Amino acid sequence: MEYKIGEVEMKFAEMIWEKEPVPSGDLAKLAAQELDWKKSTTYTVLKRLCDKGLFTNEKGIVTSNISY
C-alpha cells in the first residue's frame, strides 16, 4: 500500500517510529521541542496520520501500523 505524506508529517512519523509505543502527551512535548509545534498541531497531524492508517492512537498510546 502506498502512503502519501508530506515532509513535515514524515519528520513527525519518524519521531513516532523512534519512540513507539509512545503516550500522545509525550509526543506533544517532543513535537514542541523538535518541531516547535503547539499541542493542537501535534494532535491534528497525529489524527491525520491515524486516519491514513499509518498509526493507531488507542487510550492515548500511539503505535504504528506499518514499519519504517
C-alpha positions as CSV (number, residue, x, y, z in Angstrom):
1,M,0.0,0.0,0.0
2,E,1.3,3.4,-0.9
3,Y,1.1,6.3,1.6
4,K,1.4,9.9,0.6
5,I,2.6,12.1,3.4
6,G,4.4,15.5,3.4
7,E,7.9,16.2,4.6
8,V,6.8,17.6,8.0
9,E,4.4,14.7,8.5
10,M,7.3,12.4,7.7
11,K,9.5,14.0,10.3
12,F,6.7,13.6,12.9
13,A,6.2,10.0,11.8
14,E,9.9,9.2,12.2
15,M,9.6,10.6,15.8
16,I,6.8,8.2,16.5
17,W,8.7,5.2,15.0
18,E,11.7,6.0,17.1
19,K,9.8,6.2,20.4
20,E,6.8,3.9,20.0
21,P,4.8,2.8,21.8
22,V,4.6,6.5,23.0
23,P,2.0,8.3,25.0
24,S,0.4,11.1,22.9
25,G,1.2,13.6,25.7
26,D,4.9,12.8,25.4
27,L,4.6,13.1,21.7
28,A,3.1,16.6,22.1
29,K,6.0,17.6,24.3
30,L,8.5,16.1,21.8
31,A,6.9,17.8,18.8
32,A,7.0,21.1,20.8
33,Q,10.8,20.7,21.3
34,E,11.7,19.2,18.0
35,L,9.3,20.9,15.6
36,D,8.1,23.9,17.6
37,W,4.5,22.8,17.3
38,K,1.6,23.7,19.6
39,K,-0.2,20.7,21.2
40,S,-3.2,21.3,18.9
41,T,-0.9,21.0,15.8
42,T,0.5,17.7,17.1
43,Y,-2.9,16.2,17.7
44,T,-4.2,17.4,14.3
45,V,-1.3,15.8,12.4
46,L,-1.5,12.7,14.5
47,K,-5.2,12.3,13.7
48,R,-4.4,12.8,10.0
49,L,-1.7,10.1,10.1
50,C,-4.1,7.8,12.0
51,D,-6.8,8.4,9.5
52,K,-4.4,7.5,6.7
53,G,-3.8,4.2,8.6
54,L,-0.1,4.7,9.5
55,F,-0.6,4.9,13.2
56,T,-3.1,3.9,15.9
57,N,-3.8,6.1,19.0
58,E,-5.5,3.8,21.5
59,K,-6.2,5.1,25.0
60,G,-3.5,7.8,24.5
61,I,-0.8,5.3,23.4
62,V,0.4,5.8,19.8
63,T,1.7,2.7,17.9
64,S,2.5,2.2,14.2
65,N,0.5,0.0,11.8
66,I,3.4,-0.1,9.3
67,S,7.1,-0.4,9.9
68,Y,9.6,2.2,8.7
